[in-house]
Amino acid sequence: MTDAEPEYQVVISDEGRYSIWRTYKDIPWGWRAEGFRGAREACLDHINTVWTDMRPLSLQRAMDGDAAASSDPKG
């Protein structure tokens, strides 16, 4: 990262979606810092590594619940 290049941070939403945000800006409601900071491309590379399931968290939970219910021998 050069002096002229702005610093970014990786943020994650309540729904498990990732994005990058300039470090000098307040993080919007519903998002939180994920912990990784750096140049834009480094942050995007980090997201490509860690964000392996693009489904929103609510959908993941619903589908996991459906899978557990369908495998329940009582159900």
C-alpha positions in Angstrom: 0.0 0.0 0.0 1.4 3.4 -0.9 0.9 6.7 1.0 -1.5 7.8 -1.7 -3.6 4.7 -1.6 -6.4 4.8 0.9 -6.7 2.1 3.6 -9.7 -0.2 3.6 -11.2 -2.6 6.1 -13.2 -5.7 5.5 -16.7 -5.5 7.0 -19.4 -8.1 7.4 -23.1 -7.6 7.6 -25.6 -9.2 10.0 -26.5 -11.4 7.1 -22.9 -12.6 6.6 -22.2 -10.6 3.5 -18.7 -9.1 3.0 -17.6 -5.8 1.7 -14.8 -3.3 2.0 -15.1 0.1 3.6 -12.7 3.0 3.9 -11.2 3.1 7.3 -11.8 6.8 8.0 -15.6 6.3 7.5 -18.0 5.1 10.1 -19.2 1.6 9.5 -23.0 1.6 8.6 -25.6 0.1 10.9 -25.9 -3.6 10.4 -22.3 -4.1 9.5 -19.2 -4.7 11.7 -15.4 -4.7 11.2 -14.2 -8.2 10.3 -10.7 -7.5 11.3 -8.7 -7.4 8.0 -7.3 -4.0 6.8 -5.1 -3.0 4.0 -5.1 -1.9 0.3 -8.2 -2.4 -1.7 -7.0 -5.4 -3.6 -5.6 -7.1 -0.5 -9.0 -6.7 1.2 -10.8 -8.1 -1.9 -8.4 -11.0 -2.0 -9.1 -11.7 1.6 -12.9 -11.7 1.0 -12.4 -14.1 -1.9 -10.6 -16.4 0.5 -13.0 -16.3 3.5 -16.5 -15.8 1.8 -17.1 -19.3 0.5 -20.9 -19.4 0.9 -22.7 -16.5 -0.8 -26.1 -17.3 0.6 -27.4 -14.8 3.2 -27.0 -16.1 6.8 -30.8 -16.3 7.3 -31.1 -18.6 4.2 -28.1 -20.7 5.4 -29.8 -21.2 8.7 -33.2 -22.0 7.2 -31.7 -24.5 4.8 -29.6 -26.1 7.6 -32.8 -26.4 9.7 -34.7 -28.0 6.7 -31.8 -30.4 6.2 -31.8 -31.3 9.9 -35.6 -31.8 9.9 -35.6 -34.0 6.8 -32.9 -36.2 8.3 -34.7 -36.6 11.6 -36.2 -40.1 11.7 -39.1 -38.9 13.8 -40.0 -36.1 11.3 
